[in-house]
Amino acid sequence: MNPSFSRNPPPFLRDPLAQPARTAPARAKTSSERLLDLRYRLEYAALRALMLVVRAVPLDTGVKIWARIWRRLAPHQRRHKRALANLKLAFPEKTDAEREAIALDMWENLGRVMVELIQLDRILADPSRIEIASADIFARYRNKLGPAVGVSLHMGNWELAIWPLTLAGANPAAVYRTVKNPYVDQLLRDQRKDLYPAGLFGKGKVLGSREEGQKTARLIMDYVRRGGRLGLVCDLYDNHGIPVPFFGRDAKSVAIAAMIARRVGARIWMARCLRVGKQSRFQIELIELKVPRTRDKSADIRNITAAMQAQFEAWVRDAPEQWMWSNRRWS
C-alpha cells in the first residue's frame, strides 16, 4: 500500500510520518502577532475575491483576458529584464526583437497559468482538455510503476504534468514552495488536491508549520522508498545543486530527484505539459530517464542530473515561449 496523507490532516501538517504532537498550552498573542495575523487574513480575503472574479466568467474567456493583461503589464517590471538576459544567454544567435517576442509570449502563457491554477477543477473535469501524447508508454507502465519520481519543468501549465500518474491511480504526492501566509498557503494546497491525492510536502516555513528544508528532504526520500510516487519541478537554480550544462553553460541544478532514485531504486519519469494553441488545452509527453547504478554513486547522480537538464533544454528549444525565462537559472 502506498503511503499517503490523511484526507483531513490538521492545518499546515505536511508530514505523513509524524506522530501527533503534544498540545502546548495556549498563550495570548502579542500585538505584533495580531497585526500580522490581520494582514494575512486581509491578503487571503483579497485572493478569494480575485478568485470569485476570475471564476465568474468561462475558463477560456478568463484565460484570454489575463493573457492580454500580463502581456501588457509584465514587461514593465524587473523580472522582464532577467527573462531577456536569460534568453540572450540561451539564444545569442537571435535578434533582440526575436528574444523580446519570446518573452512577451511567455508572459501571455503565465497570465493563462495564473487563471488556470485557481480553476484546476474545471480543467480536470473536462477530459478533452488534456491529451497524453505518449499513450504507448502510459499504457505500458500505468499498472506497474513501482516507486517513482516524476520530474517536470516550468513549461505550459507545469502543475498538470503530474496528471498521468494521478490518472493511473498512482496516488502521487509533490514538493512545493510554501507561502508565508498560512491562510493562502492552505488555499493553494486545497486547489491542488485533485492532482496530488497523497498530499503535498512543503519546502519552506509557514506560520504554524513544523517543517524545515532538511526535514522535507528526509521525508520525501522515505516516502519514495516506501513505494510512493513523488512529483518535482527541477529546472531552477539551486545553490546546493550540481553544475551541469544547460544551453552550453554550467548551471547549478537540482539533484534531489537523482539522489532519491539512485538511492532507493526508483524510476524517474520526465514529463512536460505543452499548451496547445492559446486556450486551456494541453499535451503531456512522458519519457523514462534511465538511472545508472554503478559503483561510483556521485558520478551516477551527476550523470542523471546532466541527462535531465539536457532533456529540459531540448524541450525548451522546441517551445521557448512556454518556458518561464524570468526565473533564476544560471547564477
Secondary structure as the mmCIF struct_conf table of DSSP 4:
data_model
#
loop_
_struct_conf.conf_type_id
_struct_conf.id
_struct_conf.beg_label_comp_id
_struct_conf.beg_label_asym_id
_struct_conf.beg_label_seq_id
_struct_conf.end_label_comp_id
_struct_conf.end_label_asym_id
_struct_conf.end_label_seq_id
BEND BEND1 ARG A 7 ASN A 8
HELX_LH_PP_P HELX_LH_PP_P1 PRO A 9 PRO A 10
TURN_TY1_P TURN_TY1_P1 PRO A 11 PHE A 12
TURN_TY1_P TURN_TY1_P2 PRO A 16 LEU A 17
HELX_LH_PP_P HELX_LH_PP_P2 ALA A 18 ALA A 26
HELX_LH_PP_P HELX_LH_PP_P3 ALA A 28 THR A 30
HELX_RH_AL_P HELX_RH_AL_P1 SER A 31 ARG A 55
TURN_TY1_P TURN_TY1_P3 ALA A 56 ALA A 56
BEND BEND2 VAL A 57 VAL A 57
HELX_RH_AL_P HELX_RH_AL_P2 LEU A 59 LEU A 73
HELX_RH_3T_P HELX_RH_3T_P1 ALA A 74 HIS A 76
BEND BEND3 GLN A 77 GLN A 77
HELX_RH_AL_P HELX_RH_AL_P3 ARG A 78 ALA A 90
TURN_TY1_P TURN_TY1_P4 PRO A 92 GLU A 93
BEND BEND4 LYS A 94 LYS A 94
HELX_RH_AL_P HELX_RH_AL_P4 ASP A 96 LEU A 117
TURN_TY1_P TURN_TY1_P5 ILE A 118 ILE A 118
HELX_RH_AL_P HELX_RH_AL_P5 LEU A 120 LEU A 124
TURN_TY1_P TURN_TY1_P6 ALA A 125 ALA A 125
HELX_RH_3T_P HELX_RH_3T_P2 PRO A 127 ARG A 129
STRN STRN1 ILE A 130 ILE A 132
BEND BEND5 ALA A 133 ALA A 133
HELX_RH_AL_P HELX_RH_AL_P6 ALA A 135 TYR A 141
TURN_TY1_P TURN_TY1_P7 ARG A 142 ASN A 143
BEND BEND6 PRO A 147 PRO A 147
STRN STRN2 ALA A 148 SER A 152
BEND BEND7 HIS A 154 HIS A 154
STRN STRN3 MET A 155 MET A 155
BEND BEND8 GLY A 156 ASN A 157
HELX_RH_3T_P HELX_RH_3T_P3 TRP A 158 ILE A 162
HELX_RH_AL_P HELX_RH_AL_P7 TRP A 163 LEU A 167
TURN_TY1_P TURN_TY1_P8 ALA A 168 GLY A 169
STRN STRN4 ALA A 173 ARG A 177
BEND BEND9 LYS A 180 ASN A 181
HELX_RH_AL_P HELX_RH_AL_P8 PRO A 182 GLN A 191
TURN_TY1_P TURN_TY1_P9 ARG A 192 LEU A 195
TURN_TY1_P TURN_TY1_P10 PRO A 197 ALA A 198
STRN STRN5 LEU A 200 LYS A 203
BEND BEND10 GLY A 204 GLY A 204
TURN_TY1_P TURN_TY1_P11 LEU A 207 GLY A 208
HELX_RH_AL_P HELX_RH_AL_P9 GLY A 213 ARG A 225
TURN_TY1_P TURN_TY1_P12 ARG A 226 GLY A 227
STRN STRN6 ARG A 229 VAL A 233
BEND BEND11 LEU A 236 LEU A 236
STRN STRN7 TYR A 237 PHE A 246
TURN_TY1_P TURN_TY1_P13 PHE A 247 GLY A 248
STRN STRN8 ARG A 249 SER A 253
HELX_RH_AL_P HELX_RH_AL_P10 ILE A 256 VAL A 264
TURN_TY1_P TURN_TY1_P14 GLY A 265 GLY A 265
STRN STRN9 ARG A 267 ARG A 275
TURN_TY1_P TURN_TY1_P15 GLY A 277 LYS A 278
BEND BEND12 GLN A 279 SER A 280
STRN STRN10 PHE A 282 LEU A 289
HELX_LH_PP_P HELX_LH_PP_P4 LYS A 290 LYS A 290
BEND BEND13 ARG A 295 ARG A 295
HELX_RH_AL_P HELX_RH_AL_P11 LYS A 297 ASP A 318
HELX_RH_3T_P HELX_RH_3T_P4 PRO A 320 GLN A 322
STRN STRN11 TRP A 323 TRP A 323
TURN_TY1_P TURN_TY1_P16 TRP A 325 SER A 326
BEND BEND14 ASN A 327 ASN A 327
#
